[in-house]
């Protein structure tokens, strides 16, 4: 119907242009507020660039555990020698290749890690594996994030990944029919967490997420509504090589900061690690497939407001879909009415 009516076409173009201009100036008026901050968190990201084969062997107890941990220890110590004013150290997803719960703390590698954290005297967030305690009848394994305080004490509970990767972390129907686990190469797979939670360092509330959970806008929105001041993403993109996916995953993750106006810090095994501030400023990008570390000064607000998208983002696509369907419906009806009759 737009082709039939030049006036209608001009009206639609004018309306869309007016909306874009309105959004632009509305954003400009808010820019100063988004750039303002009243606190900062100096976060050290450590990217150890561990090969998939080494991780695979270590996670199955077939060697490389000490080699992997030594790389993280060495890089972290080197970085802290350069940046002693660090407030938080952040390692990537499954950096520690074993279970790290309190009921495993007397095992060799968890005890060694605890001693390391005590020696650096800095809080540490890292990815590792978690397991239900012995009191649970049907124990499950989890892909998890743990927080150590500067005294080397675990701050419970760990965050358990909620949105699992199909066939990589779980198989369909295994949860509903456990007998199928016998025929699945991955067994029962990982247990599923209960949803977004908070980690707290002093007065700072962090919203943890693992890997592809950052691709779901509502996951970050729920974390924000819980009170997170900064979003934390830990990832391992080593499976996908240096092209394509690492960049796509990075920028889709950084979008969550803009939607919720919360800084986001991203730590990866092989890259791309980075951070973004609440106003959309992207900080240094790490190299891919290289050992690396970087200190990020994260400016944030102690009492940030909740954005319109955080509160109503889940409805936005429904509204857009409805308006699109309505436009198509009205266009077809108008075209049918204006179609010339053949006598």
N, C-alpha and C positions, 0 to 999 in steps of 0.2 A: 504493500500500500504506500510505502515511502516513494517508490518509483512513480506511482500514479500521481502523487501530490508533492510538488516542489515546496509548497508551504509547510506541509507536514514534515518533510525532510529537514528543512531549515529549523523548524521548532525543536526537533529532536537533537540536532547538532548544537543548537544554542543552549538547550537544557543541559546536555552533557558537559559542554564547555563551562557553563556557569557553575555546575557542581564541582568540576575540577578546580576552578579558580577559588571557589569557596573553601574546599578542602585545603588548598595550598595556603591561603591566608590564615585559616584556622590553625594550621600547623605552625606557621610562623609566629603567631601570637603565643603559642605554648612552648616554643623552642627554649626560651630563656629559663622557664621553669624546669624543663627536662634536663637542661645543662647544669642546673644548680645542684649542690650536694652539701651535706654537713658532716660527712664521715668518709673514711677510706679504708680499704683492706688491701694490703700488699701481698699478692698471691704469687707464689713461685710454682710454675708449671714445669714438670720434668717429663721429657719425652725420651724414653730409653731405646726405642726402635728395636724391639725384640722380634726376632724372626718367628714365623708361624710354627716351624718345625720344633724350635726350642720350646715355645709355649706349650705345644701339644705334648711333648715328651715330659716336660716338668709337671703339667697338670695330671699326668698319669703316673707320677712317681718314678719315671724312667730316666732321671738325670736332669741336669741343667738348672735345678732349683737354685743352687748357690750361685751359679754364674749369672742368672737373671737378677737375683737380689743384689749381688755385688755391683752390677751396672747401675741399678737404682740408687744404691748407697753412695757410690762414687760420684755420680752426677749430682746428687742432692748436696753432698758435702762441698763439692767444687762450687756449686751455685751459691750456697750459703756463705762460703768464704768471700764471695764477691758481693753478696746482698745480705748482710747480717741483720738488717732491719725487716726481714720477711715476717709477715704475720701468719701466713698459712702456706703449707706445702701441699700440692695437688698432684697425685699420680693418676694414671688412666685406668680404664676398665680392666679388670682381672690382672692388674699389675702383679699382685701376689698370687702365686700359682697353687695355693692350698686353701683349706678352710681356716678361718680366722676368728671364729666365735670364742667366747670366754671358755667354753668347755674344751677348746683345743689349745688353750694358751700355754700349756706345759709342754707341748710338742716343740721340737728343736727350732724350726723356722719361725713360728709365731713368737717364741721367746726371744729369738735373735732380733726380730723386727721391733719388738717392744723395747729392747735395750737400745736399738738404734734411735728410736724416737726420743727416748730419754736423753741420749747423748747430744742430739741436735737441739733439744728443748724448744721444739716448734710443734704446733698442731699439724696433723697429717690426715688428709682424706685420700683414700685409695680404693681401687677395686680389688675384690677378692671373692672367694666362695664362702657361702654360709650354709649351715645345716641346722635343722631343728634339733633341740636338745634331747637328751636321752629319755626325758619324761614323755615325749610325744610318741604315740604308738606307731604311726606311719610317718617316719621321718622323710623330709624332702630336702633336696639341695637347691640352693638359690644363687643366682648371679647378684652380687651385692656390692654396696659401698659402705665402708667403715670409716669412723672418725676416731682418731687417737687425740687425746689432749697432750699438752707439752710434757706431761709427766709419764707418758707412755701408757696411759690407761684408756681402754676402750670406752667410748661414750655410747651406751646402748639406747635404743636398739639399732642394728644396721639397717640401711635401706635395702629392701629386696625388690629387684626389678619386677615390674608389674606387666608391662606390655612385651610379651615374649615373641621372639622371631620364629615363625612357623618352620618346622623341619630342622632348624638350627638349634632351637632351645626347647621346643616341644613338638609333639606329633598330634594331629587331630584325633579326638576321641579317646586318647589314652587316659586322660583324667576321668572321663565318664566310664570307661571300661578298662580298668587296670590290667586285665589279663592280656591286653594287646601289647603291653610293654615287653613281653617275652619275644615278640616278633619284630620289635622296633630296634634298629641298631643303636639308637640313643637311649634305650631303656625307657624309664618314666620321664626322662627329660628334667627340666628345672621346675621347681615350684613357682607359683605366681604370687607376687607380693599383693598387699592390700590396697595399694594406690599411693598417691603423693604423700610425702611426709616432710618433716623439717629436721635439719641438723642445726645445732646451735653452738657457736663459739663465743663465749662471753654473752654480749647482748646482740650479736649478729645472727640473724636467722637465714639459713641457706636452704634452697630448694633443690635437692639432688634428683638427678635423672641419669639413666644409663642408655647410651647408644641411641637407637631409633625412637626412644620415647620423646626425644626432642622434636620429632616430626609431627606429633599430635598437638595442635594448638591448645586443646582443652586440658591436656596434662599439665602444661606450664601454667595455664590460667588457674587451675585448681590449686597448684602449688602456691601461686601468688595470693589466692584468696585465703590460704592457710596462714599467710603472714610472711612469706619469704621476701627478704630484701634483695637477695642476690640469687640467681639461678646457677647451678653447678651441673655441667654435663661431662661425664666420663665415657670415653668411646675407644673402640679398637677397630679401625678401618683397614687394617693390614691385609685383610682377605681380598681387597678389591684392586690392589695395585695403585700406581701413582697418578692415574688419569681418571677423569670423569667423576666417579662416585665421591672421592674425598672432598672435592670442591662443591659438588651438589649438596652433600650432607652438611658441610660447613655452613653454607649460606642459608640453607633451610633452617638450620639450628639457630643461627643468629637472628632470624626473623622473630623468634619468640621474645627477644629482649625488647624489640620495638613494639610488639603487640601489647606487652604488659608493662613497658617502661621500667624494666628492671635490668641491671647489668647481668651479663651472662658470661661465665668463664668455662672454657672448653679444653679439656685435657685429653690427648689421644696418644696411642702407642707409637704410631709411625707418622703422624701428621694428618690433618692440619690442626694444630693447637692454636688457640687465640682467645680473645675476649672482646666484648662489645659493651659500650656504656649505654645508659638508658636513653640518651639522645640519638643513638644510632652510630656513634663514632666507633669504627672498627680499629682495634689496636693491632699490634704486630702479628703477622701470620708466621707460624713456624715453617721450616722447610719440610719436605716430604722425604721419608726414608733416610732420615739422619738423626743421630743422637743430638739432643738439643735441650736447653732449658732457657726460661725467660721469666723475668719478674714483671708483673703487671700491677700498676697502681689503680685499683678499682674505686672510683668515686661513686658513692651511693647516698641515698637519703635514708635517714633513720625511720622516718614515718612517711613513706611514699603513698601517694593516692592510688586508688584503684581506677584503672582506665575503663572507658566505655567498652572497649573490645574484651577486656577481661571479664566484665559482667555479662555482656550480651553477645559475645562473639559466636556462641553456638547457634544463636538465632539469625545471625547475619546472612548465612548462606541460604537459609530457608526463605528469608525475605527477598534476596536476590533471585532465587529460583522462582518464587511466586510472581515477582514483577516480570521476569523473562517470559514465563508461561502466559501471563496476562497480555503482554505485548504481542506475542505470537497469535493468541486467540483473537484479540481485537483486530490485528492486521488481516487475518484470514477472513473475518466477518466483513471487514470494510472492503476487501478485495472482491468478495462475493457480491456485495451490494452494488459496487461500482462496475461490475463486469457487464458489458453491453449485451443487450438481449438480441437474439437473432430472430427476425420475423420471417 
